[in-house]
Amino acid sequence: MKQELRIGLLGFGAMGKTHAFCVNNLRYYYSDLPFRAAIRGVCTTSEEKSRRVAEKFDIPVACTDEDVLLHDPEVDIVDICTPNRYHYETIKKALAAGKHVYCEKPLCVTASQAREVAELAKASGKICTVVFNNRHLAPVMRAAELIREGRIGRILSFSAEYLHNSCTDVLRPAGWKQNRDICGGGVLFDLGSHVIDLIYFLCGEFEAVYGMPQIGYPRRKGMKGEEWETNADEGFHMLCRLKSGAMGSITVSKLIHGANDDLSFAVYGEKGSLKFSLMQPNFLYFYDATEKPSALGGNCGYQAIECVGRYPAPGGSFPAPKAPSGWIRGHVESMYQFLNSVYLEKQAAPDFADGAHVQLVMEAAYLSAEQRGEIHLSQLAAPREEKP
Ligand SMILES: NC(=O)c1ccc[n+]([C@@H]2O[C@H](COP(=O)([O-])OP(=O)(O)OC[C@H]3O[C@@H](n4cnc5c(N)ncnc54)[C@H](O)[C@@H]3O)[C@@H](O)[C@H]2O)c1
């Protein structure tokens, strides 16, 4: 077993950066990892960007030709974070070069390409995965566990949605994900692949689908700001039947005002129901239909299971299992605000005077308990100065 795993990272947009962050921070999240991982090289389409990224994140190799990393004997794993239409050729080359492959979704842009690379991967014996990261959210893992344990019984139906607002502004130039020539499809590929995978993961294989694509704005600004005819679905609505007989609907759309990263699903079984929303990522909602209804509701109703950050070992000890999703982000912002203040040589907030006020309140509260009466803060010290 290799203890040093080195990664050749292809693409450093939103996902390249995300993957690099994950590799660099694994050691904080998982105790006593038996392996070490590092980014060996980064490849983007711009020489200047590759160099800048490599310098900033201490990556030894920077290039614009993926073959440099695909043929680097120091690279064990090829991590593909490029636009969809490039995945197929890169996977084939990476497997031929004897690398393991970590590939962003969707795997390819046609089913025959995907079947071919799946066969090649199997024959190669290399470890390959497609990044359907939502499977690894704690509430999704818990949902899978409850389903496996039979807690909701035979699955009868489901519904799932993934909504964004990124196509609501017709004046905003289209990105490559809105261009079928690069994305290979539209929102069905971009958001739909995640949702289809979740239903497949939780409920089983699909048998038949009925799909309806939607283009909300047939003309919009193109990638270079030119007048452009939209060629990829901006919304997609699907009715689905699974091999098990379960039926449901999937809606994915980037035409939704008010949406952020609104992924949600509900699975309904003979014995209960499950619901999850990525915008409320700490909880899985479980309805146990074996609870008997009684006066005043008894114990009936959805239970909010606090999955939070309770990952199984060796994860789950950092951040603390009870720390809600997003908690660590507040710490990162706090550190940034402070370091930036030091850099700018201006006072940071909250300052020590703020800390002292909180201290005073706590002291007054203890004193109040001791004396069994109200304590006015002015009894303890001068009130804090008003800030300008
Ligand atoms: N799992 C998720 O949550 C998630 C989220 C967003 C995107 N994705 C997927 O990740 C992949 C990348 O998406 P993104 O949002 O990071 O895109 P992006 O546009 O932000 O970044 C793409 C990167 O690829 C580089 N690139 C383009 N063509 C290349 C080539 N031929 N060789 C090497 N580099 C090339 C670009 O320079 C850029 O650095 C896509 O397949 C997308 O579907 C997954």
The ligand as an ORCA input file, in Angstrom:
! r2SCAN-3c Opt
* xyz 0 1
  N     -19.437     18.115     -7.791
  C     -19.789     19.387     -7.778
  O     -20.347     19.896     -6.794
  C     -19.490     20.237     -8.986
  C     -19.772     21.612     -8.947
  C     -19.426     22.376    -10.057
  C     -18.845     21.766    -11.169
  N     -18.616     20.417    -11.182
  C     -17.980     19.768    -12.339
  O     -16.570     20.072    -12.270
  C     -16.042     20.222    -13.593
  C     -15.385     21.596    -13.677
  O     -16.348     22.591    -13.377
  P     -15.932     24.004    -12.746
  O     -17.203     24.581    -12.218
  O     -14.784     23.845    -11.849
  O     -15.517     24.764    -14.066
  P     -14.677     26.118    -14.171
  O     -15.064     26.746    -15.457
  O     -14.771     26.893    -12.916
  O     -13.170     25.599    -14.286
  C     -12.733     24.825    -15.378
  C     -11.221     24.734    -15.317
  O     -10.809     23.845    -16.344
  C      -9.734     24.447    -17.080
  N      -9.775     23.851    -18.399
  C     -10.658     24.069    -19.378
  N     -10.347     23.287    -20.430
  C      -9.272     22.575    -20.066
  C      -8.472     21.619    -20.701
  N      -8.756     21.201    -21.928
  N      -7.409     21.088    -20.026
  C      -7.124     21.507    -18.767
  N      -7.848     22.420    -18.130
  C      -8.898     22.951    -18.770
  C      -9.962     25.917    -17.006
  O      -8.752     26.621    -17.196
  C     -10.496     26.064    -15.575
  O      -9.391     26.154    -14.691
  C     -17.221     20.018    -14.540
  O     -17.218     18.716    -14.998
  C     -18.459     20.271    -13.673
  O     -19.596     19.559    -14.107
  C     -18.929     19.663    -10.103
*
